[in-house]
Amino acid sequence: MDMKLELVPIPVSDVDRAKAFYVEQIGFHADHDVQPGNGMRVVQLTPPGSACSIVIGTGMGEMSEMRPGTVKALHLVVADIHKAREALAGRGVKVGEVVDLGGIKYVHFSDPDGNSWALQEMPVHR
């Protein structure tokens, strides 16, 4: 039985600000931004090249009860961490320095609410 992780909720305090950050600064694709009513807004964003998306919004029951900034250490795997870091920094993202942990490299950053992310570069597996 296949089980595919395809959507991760990210709690944010300001949907428009978070959407702008993820789309304009990080480079995620805006898949959906719908407001079906009753105060619900669903914004689905996908990192380039990823099969897994994130969802931000309002009025989405249990997800809306999560405190903004409480999701930590989500990983985005990249082929060239230096190039990815440079691209994010060039778009105004406050990114950390490259840390090499024995061949696996990381760069950390956070969204405006404090949800944290790591760019990760892993050695090629053969």
C-alpha positions as CSV (number, residue, x, y, z in Angstrom):
1,M,0.0,0.0,0.0
2,D,1.5,3.3,-1.1
3,M,1.3,6.3,1.3
4,K,2.4,9.6,-0.2
5,L,3.0,12.7,1.9
6,E,1.6,15.4,-0.3
7,L,0.4,18.3,1.9
8,V,1.9,19.8,5.1
9,P,0.0,22.5,7.0
10,I,2.0,25.5,8.1
11,P,0.4,27.8,10.7
12,V,0.8,31.5,9.9
13,S,-0.6,34.7,11.4
14,D,-1.1,36.6,8.1
15,V,-1.9,34.6,5.0
16,D,-1.2,37.3,2.5
17,R,2.3,38.0,4.1
18,A,3.1,34.3,4.2
19,K,2.0,33.7,0.7
20,A,4.1,36.6,-0.6
21,F,7.1,35.3,1.3
22,Y,6.8,31.7,0.0
23,V,6.0,32.7,-3.6
24,E,8.1,35.9,-4.1
25,Q,11.1,35.2,-1.9
26,I,11.4,31.4,-1.7
27,G,10.1,30.6,-5.2
28,F,7.2,28.3,-4.4
29,H,4.4,27.9,-7.0
30,A,1.0,29.2,-5.9
31,D,-1.3,26.2,-6.8
32,H,-4.6,27.4,-5.2
33,D,-5.9,30.4,-3.3
34,V,-9.6,29.8,-2.7
35,Q,-12.2,31.2,-0.3
36,P,-15.1,28.8,-0.2
37,G,-17.0,30.8,2.5
38,N,-17.5,30.9,6.2
39,G,-14.1,32.6,6.8
40,M,-12.2,29.7,5.2
41,R,-9.3,30.4,2.9
42,V,-7.1,27.7,1.5
43,V,-3.7,28.6,-0.1
44,Q,-1.7,25.6,-1.4
45,L,2.0,26.3,-2.4
46,T,4.5,23.9,-3.9
47,P,8.3,24.1,-3.9
48,P,9.8,23.9,-7.4
49,G,10.4,20.2,-8.3
50,S,8.5,18.9,-5.3
51,A,5.6,16.4,-5.1
52,C,4.7,17.7,-1.6
53,S,3.0,21.0,-1.1
54,I,2.3,23.2,1.9
55,V,-1.1,24.7,2.9
56,I,-1.7,27.9,4.7
57,G,-5.0,29.6,5.4
58,T,-7.8,30.4,7.8
59,G,-11.0,28.7,9.0
60,M,-9.6,25.2,8.4
61,G,-10.6,23.6,11.7
62,E,-7.9,21.8,13.5
63,M,-5.1,23.3,11.3
64,S,-6.3,26.8,12.2
65,E,-5.8,26.0,15.9
66,M,-2.0,25.5,15.4
67,R,0.1,28.4,16.7
68,P,2.0,30.3,14.0
69,G,5.7,29.6,14.1
70,T,5.5,26.1,15.7
71,V,6.5,24.1,12.7
72,K,10.3,23.5,12.8
73,A,13.0,22.0,10.6
74,L,11.2,21.2,7.4
75,H,13.8,20.2,4.8
76,L,14.1,21.3,1.2
77,V,16.6,19.1,-0.6
78,V,18.7,20.9,-3.2
79,A,21.4,19.9,-5.7
80,D,23.7,22.9,-5.0
81,I,23.3,24.4,-1.6
82,H,25.6,27.4,-2.4
83,K,23.6,28.3,-5.4
84,A,20.3,27.9,-3.5
85,R,21.5,30.0,-0.6
86,E,22.7,32.7,-3.0
87,A,19.3,32.7,-4.7
88,L,17.4,33.1,-1.5
89,A,19.7,35.7,-0.1
90,G,19.3,37.6,-3.4
91,R,15.6,37.7,-2.8
92,G,16.0,39.2,0.6
93,V,15.6,36.0,2.7
94,K,17.7,36.0,5.9
95,V,19.6,32.7,5.5
96,G,22.3,31.2,7.7
97,E,25.7,30.1,6.5
98,V,26.4,26.7,4.9
99,V,27.1,24.1,7.6
100,D,28.8,20.9,6.4
101,L,28.1,17.9,8.6
102,G,30.4,15.3,7.1
103,G,29.2,15.7,3.5
104,I,25.6,16.6,4.3
105,K,25.2,20.4,4.0
106,Y,22.6,22.6,5.5
107,V,21.4,26.2,5.4
108,H,18.7,27.4,7.7
109,F,16.0,30.1,7.4
110,S,12.6,30.9,8.8
111,D,9.4,32.4,7.5
112,P,8.0,35.7,8.9
113,D,6.2,33.8,11.7
114,G,9.2,31.7,12.8
115,N,8.4,28.4,11.1
116,S,11.9,27.1,10.3
117,W,13.3,25.4,7.2
118,A,16.5,23.8,6.2
119,L,18.0,23.6,2.8
120,Q,19.8,20.2,2.6
121,E,22.4,19.0,0.1
122,M,23.2,15.3,0.3
123,P,26.0,13.5,-1.5
124,V,24.9,11.7,-4.6
125,H,24.0,8.1,-3.8
126,R,25.3,5.5,-6.3
